[in-house]
Structures are given as structure tokens and as C-alpha cells.
């Protein structure tokens, strides 16, 4: 079963943030076949857009993890996961 992950970034982003999905997945140790980023400046417009993108690419199990930037500018998971259904 292919696994997809949506990384939903909340809060303000640093000015220089331009990470790819692969970079974010590696830094945050996200185990998935594909990772898509939803943020205010980059990536998809919203969670449903990223969900659809992963679904049409064959991902059967998709999780949505919430992340934010620390005061030092590091991206970190908040420990929250959003439930996706439909």
C-alpha cells in the first residue's frame, strides 16, 4: 500500500523558506512514498488540493501532519495529525 503525507504548515514562515517536499520529509523523518506541503507561500492551496493530488497519484493511505516554525526558524512537527475522510 502506498502512503502519502500532507505537511500542513501553520503560523508565519521565515522569509527564506523554500524547501521542497523531499527536504521537509527528510528533516522531519516522515515515512511516506510522497509528501506534499500546504502553506501560505508555497505548495498547495489547501489540504483538499494536496489530498486530491496524492490520491490521483495512487496513494491509498494519506496522513496529514501539522508543522510550524520555531523561533530559530526550524520546521518542526507539532504532534498533531488531522483526520482525513471521504
CORHU-V186147 format. One line per field, one symbol per residue. psi: psi as a letter, one per 40 degrees, with the letter a starting at -180 (. if undefined). A space follows every 50 residues. Layout:
BEGIN
psi: ???
END
This chain:
BEGIN
psi: hhhihhhhhiaiiidehfiidddddddefhhidihihhiddiaididddd dddddeeehdhhihihiihideehhiieeihhhhi.
END
